Amino acid sequence: MAKIATVITDMFEDVEYTSPVEEFEGAGHEVVTIEKEADNKVQGKQGDVTVTIDHGIDDVSPEDFDALFIPGGFSPDMLRGDDRFVAFAKHFMDEKKPVFAICHGPQLLITAKALEGRDATGFKSILMDLEYAGAKVHDEEVVVCGNQLVTSRQPDDMPAFNRESIQLLS
């Protein structure tokens, strides 16, 4: 089963974290949370979910993981200001490891300059950013590119996002 790195900080979209994690773990995969420091507590933007972080970014290597999960909300925008998270995400794209990004999640991949020529989607407000980053943008509930990248637009797309993410891992 896969070991999935989850990069997350405060103001993530609660259900865009909890729903995929429930599906990943239910399918037997291990989900590991990564933020600036281990044991930090990060809060979802709806205030429904608090996550205790497993590892700090300086204590992990992307080589230790099989896949990357980037929940949406404001979290990806905050993380992309930190070069360590950008390099971490870029590694997964460069190595063709599975990457799952929903809503604003692709913002981290935009900053990593990892979407040129890739099929992708995201929240409506970042579709133009995806286009400027060279992605082939699709306004669809889920887009799977190259048997590697799974992107979705919003919480309503969770069933399709979860289904395609789990399928890619199997």
N, C-alpha and C positions, 0 to 999 in steps of 0.2 A: 504494500500500500504506500501511497505517496506521503511525503512530509512536505507540508505547504507552509511557506513563509507568508505571513500576513503583516504588511506594513500599515500601521495605523497610529493616529494620534487623536487628540480631542476634536470634537465636532464632526466625527464620522456620522454617516446616516445609519441610525440604529439597525433597521431591518436589513440594510444592505450588508451588514456584518453578520447579524444573527442568523438569517435565513440560509446563506451559503454555508456558514460554519456548521449548522445543524445537518445540512445535507452531506457535507464533506465527512464529518465525523460519523454520521449514520452509515456511510459507505465504507467506513473503516480507515479513513485517512487521518493523519495527525495534523492538526492546525497549531502553528506556533506564532505567537504575536511578537512583533518587533517594533520598538519605538526608540527614543533617544537613550533611555536607561531602563534596565530591568526593574520590575516591581513598581514602576509608575502606574498610576491609575488614570485611565483616559475615559472621558465621558462622551456618550453619543449626543448629537445635537438636539434630539428630541427629549433627552434626559431620562430615557427609559433603560439605558444600558450603561454599565460601567465595566470596563475590561482591565484586569491586572496584567501588565505586560510581562511576557516570559523572558525576553532578552533585549539588551541594548544593541543598537546597530553596530557598535564597535566590537561586540562579543560574538558576532556571527559572520559567516561567510556564505555567499550565495551558492557555493559548491556543496554546502551541507543540505541543500533543499532540492526537491524534485519539481516544485511549482511555486508560483507567486500569485497571491491574492491581494487586490487593492480595492477595498470598499470605498464607496463614494462619500458624499457630503463635502465638508470643507477640509477634511483631513488630507487628501492628496495634494491640494493646493499648498497647504502648510508644509508638507513633507518635501515638496519639490524645491523649496528654498534651501534645502540641506543637501549638499553635493554627495554625501554618503548614501542617502536614499536614492538619489538619481543614479549613481553608479551601480548600486545594488539591483535596481529595476532593469537597468540597461543590460546587465549580465544575463538575465533570464531571456531577454529578447534576442541578444546576440547568440546565445547558446541554444536557441530554439526550444527552450523549456516552456511548459505550459504557463500562460499568464492569463489571469481572470481579473478584469477591471470593469466595474459598473459605475454608471452615472458620471461623476467627476473623476473617477479613478484614472482614466486615460491621461489626465493632466500630467501625472508623473512620467508617463511614457512620452508625452510631447516634449517635456524638458530633457528627457534622456535621448532625444532625437532618434527614437526607435520606431516611428510609425510611417516613415516614407514608403510609399507604394503598398502599404498594408490596408486591408479592408477593416473598417472599424466604425463604431458608433459611440455615442455618449449622450450626456444630458444636453438638451436643446441649446443651452447657452454656451457650450464648448464645441458645437459642430463646426463653426467657422475656424476655431483654433485648430481642430483636427485637420481641416482642409489646408490651412496655412502650413501645417506640419508635414504635408505631403501625403496624408492618408486618403484613401478612397472612402468617402463618407457615405454611410447608408443610414437612413432614418427607419430602422427596423428594431423589433424587440430584442433580437440577439443577432450578432454577427460573429461567425467563426472564420478565422483567417489562417490558412496554412497549417491546419491541424495543430495550432499552437496558441493562438490568441482568441479569447472569448471576451466580447464587450457587449454591454447592454446600456439602455438609456436611463432607466428610472426604477423606483420600487415596483411599479406595476409589472415590470418585465422579469421579476424574480423567478417565476416558475421556469421560463425559457432559459434564463441565465444559469440557473442551478442544473437543469437537465443537460444542457450542452457542456457545462463544466465537468459534471460527473462523467458524462459520456467520453469526454476527451481524456480523462484520467484512467478509464478502464481499458 
